[in-house]
Amino acid sequence: MAQIVIKSLRKDFGAFTAVQSSSFTVEDGEFFMLLGPSGCGKTTTLRMIAGLELPTAGEIFIDGAEVSQKPASQRDIAFVFQMFALYPHMNVRKNISYPLVSQGMKREQVRAKVNEVAEILGITALLEKPVGGLSGGDRQRVALGRAIVRDPACFLMDEPLGALDAEFRERMALELRALHDRMGATTVYVTHDQLEAMQMGDKIVVMNHGVVEQFGRPQEIYDWPATTFVARFIGSPAMNLLTFDGMVGNGSTAVTLSGTPVAVPELISGASGALTLGVRPEHVRLDDAAPLRGRIVASEYLGTTQIVSLDSAHGPVKARTRSDVAVKVGDLTGMAFDPRSITLFAGNGRALISAANQKVLAHG
C-alpha cells in the first residue's frame, strides 16, 4: 500500500477557491476520513488525489512519488463512487473483472482473482447475476470488488454509502472497516456524516470552506476541537459554546461567567475580549448548589440517558444526564462543568491552547 502526503494543496475554479492551502499526511495502511459539510472542498481534495482534477498549486505524493500533474491512470489508485458507477449491461463477474481484462490479464488469472474478491465480499452467489436486479448494498459490494480486484496502492471513496438506507449504511460501514483491516489498505474516504467518520476512521481531516480546520484522531478531535466550527460540527448534541467577555493569559486556570469562577485547564496562550467556553453535554452536571444557573426548557428521553436543554445568561446549554434524574421544564437549576474537559476559544474562533490540548492541536 502507500503513504499519501498533501502539501499546500489549492484548487481554484475561476474566481472561486474550492480548496485553500491544505496539508496533511495519510499514513500507509490508515483508514482516513475527509469530513465536512457540503461544499467544504472534501470531494475536490479527493478528486485531486485521484487525478480527476489537477491542483492549481501544491504537491501530492503517493508512495513517495510526486503525482500532482500526472493523470489518474498513472497513480495506481482505485476510486469508489457514491452511485456505484457499474456497467448495467454486464453481470457481476464481468463488472468486477473489467479492470483486469482491460489490462490484458490472462483469462484464468482473471477468473481466479474475481473468485477471490467475491469470496472476501460474500457475493460469490451473485457472480452470474445482472447488476440491475441487485439491492443497493449488493451493488456497492460489486463496486468495491471492482476496485479491490486490481490490488491498487490506495483506495479513494467518495461517500460510497450515501445512497443506502440507514440500516444498510450502518451494516456496510462495519463491513468496509473490516475489509480495510483485513487487507491492510490505505483508504481515503469522503463523508459529511460525522458519526460515520468517528466510527470508521483512524484519522480525520475536518474541512470548512476549503480550509482544513483540524487534523487528528477521532477522540482527539472530539475532546479538543481546534475551532468553534469543529466544536459545533462534531458531536451529537454538539459542544456547548458559552460566550462571555474576559481576559485570560499564560498560566490562567479559571475564567469568570456571571461573576462565577469556572475552572479550566491551565492555559499556555491567552486572549482578551469576546471569548467562548466549550464543554460537551456529558460533562455538564445539573446541581442545585452550583452557582452558575440555567432554566430548563426541554428534556429529550433517550432510554438510559436524557438530553436536558437549558437557557443561560451566556447561551443555550445541553446536558446529557441519566434518565432517572428528575427534571422539570421551567425550573431554575445549577450547572457544574468538568474542568478537565473545557476548551476556551478566542474571538476568532480558534482554541486557546492549554497544557491538556497542546499536543493534540499541534496535529492541526
C-alpha positions as CSV (number, residue, x, y, z in Angstrom):
1,M,0.0,0.0,0.0
2,A,1.1,3.6,0.2
3,Q,1.6,6.8,2.2
4,I,-0.2,9.9,0.8
5,V,1.3,13.3,1.5
6,I,-0.6,16.5,0.7
7,K,1.4,19.8,0.8
8,S,-0.2,23.2,0.4
9,L,-2.9,21.9,-2.0
10,R,-5.1,24.6,-3.7
11,K,-7.8,24.4,-6.3
12,D,-9.4,27.4,-8.0
13,F,-12.4,27.3,-10.3
14,G,-12.1,30.8,-11.9
15,A,-12.6,33.3,-9.1
16,F,-13.9,30.6,-6.6
17,T,-11.3,28.8,-4.4
18,A,-12.6,25.3,-3.6
19,V,-9.5,24.2,-1.6
20,Q,-7.2,26.6,0.2
21,S,-3.6,25.5,1.1
22,S,-4.5,22.1,2.6
23,S,-1.7,20.0,4.1
24,F,-2.0,16.6,5.8
25,T,-0.5,13.1,5.6
26,V,-2.3,9.7,5.2
27,E,0.0,7.0,6.7
28,D,0.4,3.7,5.0
29,G,-2.5,1.4,5.9
30,E,-4.7,4.1,7.5
31,F,-8.4,4.5,7.1
32,F,-8.5,8.2,6.7
33,M,-11.6,10.4,6.7
34,L,-12.2,13.7,4.8
35,L,-15.1,15.2,6.8
36,G,-17.1,18.3,6.4
37,P,-20.4,19.9,5.2
38,S,-21.5,20.0,1.5
39,G,-19.3,22.4,-0.5
40,C,-16.4,22.4,2.0
41,G,-13.8,21.1,-0.5
42,K,-13.5,17.5,0.6
43,T,-14.6,15.8,-2.7
44,T,-12.4,18.3,-4.7
45,T,-9.5,17.3,-2.5
46,L,-10.2,13.6,-3.1
47,R,-10.5,14.1,-6.9
48,M,-7.1,15.9,-6.9
49,I,-5.6,12.9,-5.1
50,A,-7.2,10.7,-7.7
51,G,-6.0,12.7,-10.7
52,L,-9.6,13.6,-11.7
53,E,-8.8,17.3,-11.0
54,L,-5.4,18.9,-11.3
55,P,-4.5,21.3,-8.5
56,T,-3.9,25.0,-9.0
57,A,-1.0,24.8,-6.6
58,G,0.6,22.4,-4.2
59,E,2.0,18.9,-4.2
60,I,0.6,15.3,-3.9
61,F,2.9,12.4,-3.1
62,I,1.8,8.8,-3.3
63,D,4.3,6.2,-2.0
64,G,7.0,8.9,-2.3
65,A,6.3,9.9,-5.9
66,E,5.1,13.4,-6.7
67,V,1.9,12.9,-8.8
68,S,0.1,16.2,-8.8
69,Q,0.3,16.7,-12.5
70,K,0.0,13.0,-13.5
71,P,-3.2,11.5,-14.9
72,A,-5.3,9.2,-12.9
73,S,-4.1,6.2,-14.9
74,Q,-0.6,6.7,-13.6
75,R,-1.4,6.9,-9.9
76,D,-2.3,3.3,-9.0
77,I,-5.5,4.2,-7.2
78,A,-9.0,2.8,-7.2
79,F,-11.9,5.2,-6.9
80,V,-15.3,4.1,-5.5
81,F,-18.1,6.5,-6.3
82,Q,-21.3,7.2,-4.3
83,M,-23.6,6.0,-7.2
84,F,-21.7,2.7,-7.8
85,A,-20.9,3.5,-11.5
86,L,-21.4,-0.1,-12.6
87,Y,-21.9,-1.3,-16.2
88,P,-25.6,-2.2,-16.4
89,H,-25.3,-4.4,-19.4
90,M,-22.8,-6.7,-17.7
91,N,-23.3,-9.2,-14.9
92,V,-21.5,-9.1,-11.6
93,R,-18.5,-11.2,-12.7
94,K,-17.9,-9.0,-15.8
95,N,-18.2,-5.8,-13.8
96,I,-15.6,-6.9,-11.3
97,S,-13.2,-8.4,-13.9
98,Y,-13.4,-5.4,-16.3
99,P,-10.2,-3.6,-14.9
100,L,-8.2,-6.8,-15.3
101,V,-9.5,-7.6,-18.8
102,S,-8.6,-4.0,-19.8
103,Q,-5.1,-4.6,-18.6
104,G,-4.8,-7.8,-20.8
105,M,-4.6,-10.2,-17.9
106,K,-5.0,-13.9,-18.8
107,R,-8.5,-15.4,-18.5
108,E,-7.5,-18.0,-15.9
109,Q,-5.9,-15.3,-13.7
110,V,-8.9,-13.0,-14.1
111,R,-11.3,-15.8,-13.1
112,A,-9.2,-16.7,-10.0
113,K,-8.9,-13.0,-8.9
114,V,-12.6,-12.4,-9.3
115,N,-13.5,-15.5,-7.3
116,E,-11.1,-14.5,-4.6
117,V,-12.6,-11.0,-4.3
118,A,-16.1,-12.3,-4.4
119,E,-15.3,-14.6,-1.6
120,I,-14.0,-11.8,0.5
121,L,-17.1,-9.7,-0.1
122,G,-19.6,-12.5,0.3
123,I,-21.0,-12.2,-3.3
124,T,-19.9,-15.5,-4.8
125,A,-23.5,-16.5,-5.4
126,L,-24.2,-13.3,-7.3
127,L,-21.4,-13.5,-9.9
128,E,-23.5,-14.6,-12.8
129,K,-26.5,-12.3,-12.0
130,P,-27.2,-9.0,-13.8
131,V,-26.3,-5.9,-11.6
132,G,-29.6,-4.3,-12.4
133,G,-31.6,-6.6,-10.1
134,L,-29.3,-6.3,-7.1
135,S,-30.1,-4.4,-3.9
136,G,-28.2,-1.2,-3.1
137,G,-25.9,-3.0,-0.6
138,D,-25.0,-5.7,-3.1
139,R,-24.3,-3.2,-5.9
140,Q,-22.0,-1.4,-3.5
141,R,-20.2,-4.7,-2.8
142,V,-19.8,-5.2,-6.6
143,A,-18.4,-1.6,-6.9
144,L,-15.9,-2.4,-4.1
145,G,-15.0,-5.7,-5.8
146,R,-14.1,-3.9,-9.0
147,A,-11.9,-1.5,-7.0
148,I,-10.0,-4.0,-4.9
149,V,-9.5,-6.7,-7.6
150,R,-6.6,-4.6,-9.0
151,D,-4.7,-4.5,-5.7
152,P,-4.1,-0.7,-6.0
153,A,-1.7,1.3,-3.9
154,C,-4.7,3.1,-2.2
155,F,-8.5,3.3,-2.3
156,L,-10.4,6.6,-2.6
157,M,-14.1,6.5,-1.7
158,D,-16.5,9.4,-2.3
159,E,-19.5,8.9,0.1
160,P,-19.8,5.3,-1.0
161,L,-22.7,4.6,1.4
162,G,-24.6,7.8,0.8
163,A,-27.2,6.1,-1.5
164,L,-28.0,3.4,1.0
165,D,-30.8,3.5,3.6
166,A,-29.9,3.8,7.3
167,E,-29.9,0.0,8.0
168,F,-27.7,-0.9,5.1
169,R,-25.5,2.1,5.6
170,E,-24.6,1.0,9.2
171,R,-24.0,-2.6,8.2
172,M,-21.9,-1.6,5.2
173,A,-19.8,0.8,7.4
174,L,-18.9,-2.1,9.6
175,E,-18.1,-4.3,6.6
176,L,-16.0,-1.6,4.9
177,R,-13.9,-1.2,8.1
178,A,-13.5,-4.9,8.5
179,L,-12.5,-5.2,4.8
180,H,-9.9,-2.5,5.3
181,D,-8.4,-4.1,8.3
182,R,-8.2,-7.5,6.6
183,M,-6.5,-6.0,3.5
184,G,-4.2,-3.5,5.3
185,A,-5.2,-1.0,2.6
186,T,-4.6,2.8,2.6
187,T,-8.0,4.3,2.3
188,V,-9.2,7.9,1.9
189,Y,-12.9,8.2,2.5
190,V,-15.1,11.3,2.0
191,T,-18.2,11.8,4.1
192,H,-20.4,14.6,5.5
193,D,-21.6,12.3,8.3
194,Q,-19.6,12.9,11.5
195,L,-20.9,9.7,13.2
196,E,-19.6,7.7,10.2
197,A,-16.2,9.4,10.4
198,M,-15.9,8.8,14.1
199,Q,-17.0,5.2,13.8
200,M,-14.7,4.2,10.9
201,G,-11.7,6.5,10.8
202,D,-8.2,6.2,12.2
203,K,-7.6,9.9,11.4
204,I,-9.9,12.6,10.4
205,V,-9.5,15.9,8.5
206,V,-12.3,18.3,9.2
207,M,-12.8,20.8,6.3
208,N,-14.9,24.0,6.1
209,H,-14.9,26.5,3.2
210,G,-11.9,24.8,1.6
211,V,-9.8,25.1,4.7
212,V,-8.5,22.2,6.9
213,E,-9.9,23.2,10.3
214,Q,-8.4,20.3,12.2
215,F,-6.5,17.0,11.6
216,G,-6.1,14.2,14.1
217,R,-7.6,11.1,15.7
218,P,-11.3,10.9,16.3
219,Q,-11.0,11.1,20.1
220,E,-8.6,14.0,20.0
221,I,-10.9,16.0,17.7
222,Y,-13.9,15.2,19.8
223,D,-12.2,16.1,23.1
224,W,-10.2,19.1,22.0
225,P,-11.7,20.9,18.9
226,A,-9.3,23.4,17.4
227,T,-12.1,25.8,16.3
228,T,-15.7,26.6,17.2
229,F,-16.7,25.2,13.8
230,V,-15.3,21.8,14.7
231,A,-16.9,22.0,18.2
232,R,-20.3,22.6,16.5
233,F,-19.8,20.0,13.7
234,I,-18.5,17.1,15.8
235,G,-20.7,15.5,18.4
236,S,-24.4,14.9,18.8
237,P,-25.5,17.0,20.5
238,A,-22.8,19.4,19.6
239,M,-20.4,21.0,22.2
240,N,-22.0,23.8,24.3
241,L,-20.5,27.2,23.4
242,L,-21.0,29.9,26.1
243,T,-19.9,33.4,25.1
244,F,-18.5,36.0,27.6
245,D,-16.2,38.9,27.8
246,G,-13.0,38.4,29.7
247,M,-9.2,38.2,29.7
248,V,-7.0,35.1,30.1
249,G,-3.3,34.7,29.9
250,N,-0.4,32.2,30.2
251,G,-1.0,30.1,33.3
252,S,-4.7,31.0,33.7
253,T,-6.7,28.2,35.4
254,A,-10.1,29.9,35.6
255,V,-12.5,32.3,33.8
256,T,-15.5,34.2,35.2
257,L,-19.0,33.7,34.0
258,S,-21.7,35.9,35.5
259,G,-19.4,36.6,38.5
260,T,-18.8,32.9,39.0
261,P,-15.3,31.5,38.6
262,V,-15.1,28.4,36.4
263,A,-12.0,26.2,36.5
264,V,-10.4,25.4,33.1
265,P,-7.2,23.5,32.1
266,E,-4.0,25.6,32.6
267,L,-3.6,27.8,29.5
268,I,-0.3,28.4,27.7
269,S,-1.8,31.0,25.4
270,G,-4.2,33.8,26.2
271,A,-6.6,36.4,24.8
272,S,-9.0,39.1,25.8
273,G,-12.3,40.5,24.7
274,A,-15.0,38.1,23.3
275,L,-14.2,34.6,24.5
276,T,-16.1,31.3,24.2
277,L,-16.1,28.4,26.7
278,G,-16.8,25.0,25.2
279,V,-18.0,21.9,27.1
280,R,-19.5,18.7,25.9
281,P,-23.1,17.8,27.2
282,E,-21.8,14.7,29.0
283,H,-19.5,17.0,31.0
284,V,-22.4,19.2,32.3
285,R,-23.8,18.2,35.7
286,L,-27.1,19.5,37.0
287,D,-26.5,20.6,40.6
288,D,-28.8,22.9,42.6
289,A,-25.9,24.0,44.7
290,A,-23.8,25.2,41.7
291,P,-23.7,29.0,41.4
292,L,-23.9,29.1,37.6
293,R,-27.6,29.0,36.7
294,G,-29.8,27.9,33.8
295,R,-33.5,27.4,33.3
296,I,-34.7,24.1,32.0
297,V,-36.6,24.5,28.7
298,A,-36.9,20.9,27.4
299,S,-35.9,17.2,28.1
300,E,-35.4,14.5,25.5
301,Y,-35.7,10.9,26.7
302,L,-33.1,8.6,25.1
303,G,-33.6,5.4,27.2
304,T,-30.8,5.2,29.7
305,T,-29.9,8.9,29.3
306,Q,-31.7,12.2,28.6
307,I,-30.7,15.4,27.0
308,V,-31.8,18.4,29.1
309,S,-31.9,21.8,27.4
310,L,-31.3,24.9,29.4
311,D,-31.2,28.7,28.8
312,S,-28.3,30.5,30.5
313,A,-27.1,34.1,30.5
314,H,-24.3,33.0,28.1
315,G,-26.3,31.0,25.7
316,P,-28.1,27.7,25.4
317,V,-26.7,24.6,27.2
318,K,-27.4,20.9,26.7
319,A,-26.6,18.4,29.5
320,R,-26.6,14.6,29.0
321,T,-27.7,13.0,32.2
322,R,-29.1,9.7,33.4
323,S,-32.7,9.3,32.6
324,D,-33.7,8.8,36.2
325,V,-32.5,12.3,37.1
326,A,-35.7,14.2,37.8
327,V,-36.1,17.5,35.8
328,K,-39.0,19.9,35.3
329,V,-39.4,22.3,32.5
330,G,-39.3,25.9,33.8
331,D,-37.2,25.1,36.9
332,L,-34.0,27.1,37.6
333,T,-31.1,24.8,38.4
334,G,-27.3,25.0,38.8
335,M,-24.8,23.8,36.2
336,A,-21.4,22.4,37.0
337,F,-18.7,21.7,34.3
338,D,-15.9,19.1,34.4
339,P,-12.9,21.5,34.3
340,R,-10.7,18.9,32.7
341,S,-12.9,18.8,29.6
342,I,-13.3,22.5,28.9
343,T,-11.9,24.2,25.8
344,L,-11.6,28.0,25.5
345,F,-11.8,29.8,22.2
346,A,-10.7,33.3,21.2
347,G,-12.8,35.8,19.3
348,N,-11.5,34.5,16.0
349,G,-12.9,31.0,16.8
350,R,-9.5,29.4,17.4
351,A,-8.9,27.3,20.5
352,L,-6.7,28.8,23.2
353,I,-4.1,26.2,23.8
354,S,-3.9,24.6,27.2
355,A,-1.5,22.2,28.7
356,A,-4.1,19.4,28.1
357,N,-4.6,20.0,24.4
358,Q,-1.2,21.4,23.3
359,K,-0.1,18.1,21.7
360,V,-3.4,17.4,20.2
361,L,-3.8,20.8,18.5
362,A,-0.3,20.5,17.1
363,H,-1.7,18.0,14.6
364,G,-4.0,20.6,13.0
